Amino acid sequence: MDATSGTYGDRWNGPGGHAWVDLQPVLDGMFRHLEPLLTDAVPADQPRRVLDVGCGTGAVTLAVARRLGPAGHSVGVDISEPLVMAAQERAEREGTPASFIHADAQDHPFEPAVFDAVVSRFGVMFFGDSVKAFANLRRAVTDDGRLRLVVWRGPEENPFMTTAERAAAPLVDLPARSPGRPGQFAFADADRVRRILAESGWSGIDIRPADVECVLPEAALESYFTRLGPLSQVMGELEDRTREEVVEKVRAAFDTFVQGSDVRFTAAVWVVDARASSASVAS
């Protein structure tokens, strides 16, 4: 699959990608406390090349670039052209040295053994063939290169992330989530993640839970749940009256997370570490 084909490519190069660009400040603020889980995995005491997979609008890529300084180089890759363009413009605007690739990391022909580390914040759960994807990333890192991922644990531990679809379910038909299928919670099963990484040539695999507080402005909540997630895929098809009813019902369902002018929730994630070694190169 190339960078513009398939269900996720279509979505992220269309309305989904543009929504993330529009909501960049909200999303960056919401996930700000997750950044250290990734940047802390990147030693800043020597020249490094780091790849950020599923980089979105570049928040983690640029945070890594700032940590590396001028001696290193941070590269982001994403399947969404709107997101990559926004990330590149942001890097140029900030004057932060980073570069970006519009491609599907599952099969993009990265130069072999060019990166010292691979990181990702919620960017690796959508591969059609996860073993193939992580084998491709393994070939792109040096021997003893490092992998650090932050991925969602299960939906039962992340009720905020399913509030909109649960509240809207009596009113609209929404795409069903399937455990283990590509999607937000595809890496919820830690044992499955271990198998994927081991089969794709990674070793020293360590997976530990982390619970991180996330905050977004209450004023941005409606835009968040109508433009992102499963509900966003059907909102444009609804008649005005049904849309108003859905928005009212879903907004009320989020009341438990609203504290004054903020919306606060806990992101229940896995922090995944692995190493590459010459003995574990996948064929």
N, C-alpha and C positions, 0 to 999 in steps of 0.2 A: 504494500500500500504506500503510495507516495503522499506528500504533504497536503494534497488537496483532495484526496479521494476518501470514500468511506463515510459512514454516519458521523463520526466525530470530526473528521476533516471538514465536512459540509457545515456542521453546526458551528465549529470554531472559526471558520472562515466567513461565516454569515452573522446572524443576529447574536449568537452566543459570544463570539469574539468581540463584536462591537459593544455589547453590554459590559464586558469586562473592562474595555478601554474607558467607557464612560464612567464606570464606577471605580476606577483605579484608586482614587484617594480613600474611598470608603474601605475597599478590600485591603489596601496596604495598612491602614490603621487597624483594621480588624485582626489581621494576622501578624501584626508587628512583633508580638512576644514570641512567635515561633522562629523568627529569624536567627536568634542566637543558637538554637538547636542545630542549625546548619553552618553558620559562620564559625562556630567554635570547633568544628571538625576540620577546619582549614588552617594549618600552621602558617603563621605570618612571618616566620623567621628565615625564609629562603624563597628563591624564585619558584613560582608555582603556576601551572595552568590548570584551571578548574572548569568543568562543564556543568551547567545548570540545566537539567532536563525538565521540559514543560515550564519554561521560564516565565510565561505570561508576559506581563508588562515590565518585567525586569527587576522587581524589588530585590529578590535574593541575589540575582546576578550582580547587581550594582553594590549590594552590601558586601558580597565576596570580593568584588574589585577594590572597594575601599579598604578592606582588610589586607589584601595582598599588596597594595601599593604599586608603584610604578615598575617594580621588578617582576611582577606576576601578570597574569592575564586571565580574565574571566570571560567565558563564552556561554551564551544562553541559546538554547534550541527549543523551538516550539512549532507545533503543527499549524498554528493560526497566523496567517499573514498580518491581520490587523494588530494582533498583540505584538508581533515581532517589530512591526513598524513603530508602534507606540514605544516599545522598549528602546529601540535605537534612537528615536527622537529624544527620549528622556535622558539617555546617556549623554547625547551631544549637548543637551540643554544644561545638564549638571556638570559637564566637563569631566565625567568619570570614564576612564578608559575601559571599555568593554565592547564586545562584538556579539552579533546575534545571527543565527541561522534559521531560516524558514524551512523546516524539514520535519519528517517523521523520524524520531530517534530510533525507532524499531529497525529500520533498514538503511538509514543514511550512511553513506560511505565515509565515515570519519577516518582521518589519517590514523594508522595504527600506532598505539603506544604514545600518544601525544599528550594525554592529560594525566595529571598526578592525582586528581580526585574528581569524583562525580557526586553532585548533590541534587536534591529535588525536594520541593515542597508541594505535595499534592499533584505531582505531574506525571506519575508513572503507573497510575491505576487504570489507564485507558487503552493499553496496548492490546491489539488483537491476538498476539502471540507473545506472552511475557518472557518465556524462556529465550526465544529468538531475540527479543529486544535487549535483554540483559546480557546475552552473549555478545551482541553487537557493541554494547557499552563496555564490556570487559575487554574486548579487543582494542578499544580506543584508549585504554589507560595503561600506564607503565606497570611493570612488575612491582608488586606490593603497593599499587595504587589503592586509594581508599574510596569507599562508597558510603554515603550518608543520606538516608531518606527520611522524610516525615510523611506518613500516610495515615489515613483515618482508621481507627478501630471500628467496631460494628455500629450499626444504626441504633441499637438499643442503648449504647453508651453515648450517643450523640443526638439526643432528642431535638435539639434546636434545628439540626440539619434536616429533619423529617417533619417538622411542625407544619409547614405550609401544605405538603401533600396530604398529610393526615387530615388536616382541617378541611381541605378542598375536596377530598375523596367523595363525599356524598353528593357533590354538585357537578363534578366533571370527571371524565375518564382520563387517567394519567398513565404514562408509561410505567410498566411494572419494573421494580428492581429485582434482579436475580442474583443470589449469592454466588460469588466467584466469577461472574461475568464482568467484562470491562465496564468500569463505572466508579463512582465515588468510593464505594465500600468494597471494591474488588480485593483489597489487601487486608481485609478485616481479620482473616484467619492467619495467625502468625506462623503456624506450621506450614501452610501453603506457601507463604512468602519464603520460608527457609528452603522448601523444595525447589521453588523457582530459581532462587539464587544459586543453590548448590548445583542444579542441573545446567546452569548457564555459565559455570566456571568461576564462581566466587567462593571464597572460604572465610574462616574466622567470623562466621555470621553471628551477630548478636542483635536481639530484638527486645526492647524494653518499653513499657508504657510510660507515657507522660500526659499530664493533664494541664492544659494551658488556658488561662482566662483570655477571652476575646471580647472586644468592645466595638460597637459601631453606634453612630448617632441614631437616636430614635427617629429623627426626621428623614433618615435614609432607608428606614425599614421597608416601606412599601415598595420602593424601587428595587430593593434587594430581593424580595420574594417574588415580585412579578417579572423580573428580568433575568433572574438566575435560577438554576435548579429545574426540576421536572415541571413545576407549574408554569415556568416561562415558555415551555414548548407548546402550550395550548392556549395561553392568554389571548393571542392574536386571533384565535378562531371563535372566541366567545361573543355572543351578542352583548350589547351594552348593559342590559339589565342583569344578565347572568354574571358578567364581569364585576359589576358593582357588588353583587351579592357575595361573590367569591372573595373579593378584596376585603369586604367588611368582616366576613367570617374568619378569614385567615389572619387578618390583623388582630382580631380579638384573641385568637389562639396564642399569639406571641406575648400577651400581657404578662405572663409569668416571668418573662425574661427582661421586662422593661423596669429600669430603675431611674426614675427622674427623666433626664434628657438622654440617657444612654440605654443601649440594649447590651446586656452582658450574658455570656454563656461560656461553658467550658468545652474546649476542643479536646476530645479524648483521642489520642494519636499513638501510633507506634513510632519509635525512633529506631531505625534500622541501620546497623553498621555491617560492613563486610570489607574484605581485603581481596586483592588480586595477587596471585603468585604464579610464577612460571610453570608450576606443576598443575595449575588448575585452568589453563587456557582451554576454552571450549572450542571444539572444531566447528 
